[in-house]
Amino acid sequence: MAIKKCKAESEVKNKIKVSSSDALRYTENVIPKNFNRESVLRIIDANLNRCREGLRVVEDGLRFVLNDSFLYKKIRRIRHSVDKTLRSSYDELIKERESFDDSGRQMPEISKKELAGIITANFKRTQESLRVLEEYSKTLFPKASTDFKKQRYAAYDAEKSVYLKYRKFLLQTDCKRADGGTMTKKFSTVNKKIKQLLSAGAKDQI
């Protein structure tokens, strides 16, 4: 009985060794040789830029289109927090930047002409970028990963706040496509409606 038990344990250990070596070979075959520190720095740099840009687009929409001081400052706080993270490593990040050789440089942008499309797309851009930053920073900047995670959840919360307050107007702007009207005119119309409701004491309806 004892011999059978030892034999079984030996077989299990051998299987573990085989599976470990298989996993190592798989990793060597799949991960390119140039996947090194420089590659990770490029990923982090690209997503830091994408994240800050997305937040700034949302921030300016809330500030200049909707005139919402509370929410635009909320977005600005997240942007400043992201900007401070890894600030000490910016020199290293910029050094590895290769914008002209980026394979995504020639990818066409989807046209977004409505307020809802602009704000929603840039919230998603921000959240996705923060997730990438959270994961890849674990390899080089473990402490920063925790900050990126907090910022990602702050972005989720901010998106919910914006949607709950302005969903009626954002959805209306997204669905009713004006024939020949400019984006500025559409934004102005939405902004006037919001001001009218607020002045009438209907803030809770927004």
PLY file of the C-alpha trace (Angstrom):
ply
format ascii 1.0
element vertex 206
property float x
property float y
property float z
element edge 205
property int vertex1
property int vertex2
end_header
0.00 0.00 0.00
2.83 2.35 0.94
4.64 1.56 -2.32
1.54 2.43 -4.38
1.17 5.71 -2.47
4.80 6.68 -3.13
4.41 5.78 -6.78
1.28 7.93 -7.08
3.00 10.89 -5.42
5.96 10.51 -7.78
3.67 10.54 -10.81
1.97 13.72 -9.59
5.34 15.44 -9.09
6.44 14.42 -12.58
3.22 15.83 -14.07
3.79 19.12 -12.24
7.35 19.29 -13.61
6.15 18.61 -17.13
3.35 21.17 -16.94
5.75 23.78 -15.57
8.25 23.22 -18.36
5.44 23.29 -20.93
4.24 26.61 -19.54
7.76 28.01 -19.74
8.16 26.89 -23.35
4.75 28.38 -24.18
5.77 31.68 -22.62
9.04 31.71 -24.57
7.20 31.04 -27.83
4.38 33.55 -27.34
6.06 36.54 -25.69
8.32 38.33 -28.21
11.99 38.78 -27.36
11.66 42.57 -27.44
9.06 42.49 -24.65
11.37 44.16 -22.16
11.48 47.16 -19.86
11.44 49.56 -22.81
8.29 47.94 -24.21
6.48 48.20 -20.88
7.53 51.84 -20.54
6.05 52.55 -23.97
2.77 50.92 -22.94
2.64 52.94 -19.73
3.54 56.19 -21.51
0.89 55.69 -24.22
-1.83 54.92 -21.70
-0.89 57.79 -19.40
-1.31 60.14 -22.35
-4.58 58.51 -23.43
-5.96 58.65 -19.90
-5.13 62.31 -19.33
-6.51 63.25 -22.74
-9.77 61.41 -22.09
-10.22 63.08 -18.72
-9.50 66.51 -20.20
-12.13 66.04 -22.92
-14.77 65.12 -20.31
-13.62 67.91 -18.01
-13.92 70.57 -20.71
-17.34 69.29 -21.76
-18.61 69.61 -18.21
-16.96 72.99 -17.73
-17.68 74.82 -20.98
-20.76 73.02 -22.34
-22.71 72.13 -19.21
-21.19 74.73 -16.85
-21.07 72.17 -14.05
-18.45 73.41 -11.61
-18.85 70.52 -9.16
-18.48 67.69 -11.66
-15.75 69.23 -13.79
-13.67 69.79 -10.64
-14.27 66.16 -9.71
-12.83 65.07 -13.06
-9.96 67.54 -12.69
-9.00 66.00 -9.33
-8.76 62.58 -10.97
-6.67 64.02 -13.81
-4.28 65.72 -11.39
-3.99 62.49 -9.39
-3.10 60.55 -12.56
-0.62 63.26 -13.55
1.19 62.99 -10.19
1.49 59.22 -10.43
4.86 58.25 -11.95
5.79 61.93 -12.39
9.27 61.06 -11.13
9.58 58.58 -14.02
8.41 60.91 -16.82
11.93 61.38 -18.20
12.32 57.64 -18.58
8.85 57.27 -20.11
9.33 60.03 -22.67
12.75 58.67 -23.60
11.15 55.40 -24.76
8.29 57.10 -26.63
8.09 56.22 -30.33
5.00 58.02 -31.59
5.98 57.97 -35.27
6.59 54.21 -35.25
3.39 53.38 -33.34
1.36 50.84 -35.36
-1.85 52.47 -34.15
-0.93 55.87 -35.57
-2.72 55.29 -38.89
-5.89 53.78 -37.41
-8.97 55.82 -38.43
-10.95 57.61 -35.72
-14.68 56.98 -35.50
-16.61 60.20 -35.97
-18.44 61.31 -32.82
-20.65 64.33 -33.37
-22.87 64.27 -30.30
-22.25 65.28 -26.70
-23.18 61.83 -25.38
-20.81 60.10 -27.79
-17.92 62.37 -26.90
-18.32 62.10 -23.14
-19.12 58.37 -23.06
-16.24 57.46 -25.39
-13.74 59.45 -23.35
-14.90 58.00 -20.06
-14.36 54.52 -21.54
-10.98 55.56 -22.95
-9.97 56.76 -19.49
-11.14 53.63 -17.68
-9.52 51.24 -20.15
-6.25 53.16 -19.99
-6.26 53.08 -16.20
-6.79 49.32 -16.26
-3.81 48.90 -18.59
-1.72 51.17 -16.36
-2.79 49.24 -13.28
-1.73 45.91 -14.77
1.53 46.84 -16.51
2.82 49.09 -13.74
2.90 45.99 -11.51
5.99 44.86 -13.43
8.02 48.06 -12.97
6.19 50.35 -10.52
4.17 48.17 -8.09
3.23 51.05 -5.79
1.78 53.04 -8.69
-0.51 50.14 -9.56
-2.54 50.74 -6.39
-2.98 54.41 -7.28
-4.15 53.58 -10.80
-6.70 51.17 -9.37
-8.13 53.89 -7.09
-8.25 56.32 -10.01
-10.05 53.76 -12.18
-12.81 53.36 -9.61
-12.97 57.12 -9.17
-13.55 57.37 -12.94
-16.36 54.80 -12.73
-17.98 56.84 -9.97
-17.59 60.10 -11.90
-19.17 58.58 -15.01
-22.16 57.47 -12.96
-22.54 60.95 -11.45
-22.50 62.59 -14.88
-24.92 60.09 -16.36
-27.43 60.30 -13.49
-27.46 64.08 -13.58
-27.53 64.61 -17.34
-28.84 61.36 -18.81
-32.00 63.02 -20.16
-30.05 65.57 -22.16
-27.14 63.33 -23.11
-29.47 60.70 -24.51
-31.52 63.35 -26.28
-28.39 64.81 -27.85
-27.25 61.35 -28.88
-30.52 60.23 -30.47
-31.83 63.38 -32.15
-29.41 64.09 -34.96
-29.90 67.63 -36.27
-29.96 68.05 -40.05
-27.26 70.52 -40.89
-26.87 72.02 -37.41
-23.40 72.50 -36.00
-22.09 70.80 -32.88
-21.83 74.15 -31.13
-25.47 74.91 -31.82
-26.56 71.53 -30.45
-24.50 71.99 -27.28
-25.90 75.48 -26.84
-29.47 74.19 -27.10
-28.82 71.50 -24.50
-27.16 74.01 -22.19
-30.12 76.43 -22.44
-32.58 73.67 -21.54
-30.52 72.76 -18.49
-30.37 76.39 -17.34
-34.13 76.78 -17.82
-34.86 73.77 -15.64
-32.41 74.86 -12.98
-33.83 78.37 -12.86
-37.33 76.90 -12.57
-36.26 74.90 -9.52
-36.35 71.58 -11.32
-32.82 70.51 -10.51
-33.94 67.14 -9.18
-35.38 66.22 -12.55
-31.99 66.29 -14.22
0 1
1 2
2 3
3 4
4 5
5 6
6 7
7 8
8 9
9 10
10 11
11 12
12 13
13 14
14 15
15 16
16 17
17 18
18 19
19 20
20 21
21 22
22 23
23 24
24 25
25 26
26 27
27 28
28 29
29 30
30 31
31 32
32 33
33 34
34 35
35 36
36 37
37 38
38 39
39 40
40 41
41 42
42 43
43 44
44 45
45 46
46 47
47 48
48 49
49 50
50 51
51 52
52 53
53 54
54 55
55 56
56 57
57 58
58 59
59 60
60 61
61 62
62 63
63 64
64 65
65 66
66 67
67 68
68 69
69 70
70 71
71 72
72 73
73 74
74 75
75 76
76 77
77 78
78 79
79 80
80 81
81 82
82 83
83 84
84 85
85 86
86 87
87 88
88 89
89 90
90 91
91 92
92 93
93 94
94 95
95 96
96 97
97 98
98 99
99 100
100 101
101 102
102 103
103 104
104 105
105 106
106 107
107 108
108 109
109 110
110 111
111 112
112 113
113 114
114 115
115 116
116 117
117 118
118 119
119 120
120 121
121 122
122 123
123 124
124 125
125 126
126 127
127 128
128 129
129 130
130 131
131 132
132 133
133 134
134 135
135 136
136 137
137 138
138 139
139 140
140 141
141 142
142 143
143 144
144 145
145 146
146 147
147 148
148 149
149 150
150 151
151 152
152 153
153 154
154 155
155 156
156 157
157 158
158 159
159 160
160 161
161 162
162 163
163 164
164 165
165 166
166 167
167 168
168 169
169 170
170 171
171 172
172 173
173 174
174 175
175 176
176 177
177 178
178 179
179 180
180 181
181 182
182 183
183 184
184 185
185 186
186 187
187 188
188 189
189 190
190 191
191 192
192 193
193 194
194 195
195 196
196 197
197 198
198 199
199 200
200 201
201 202
202 203
203 204
204 205
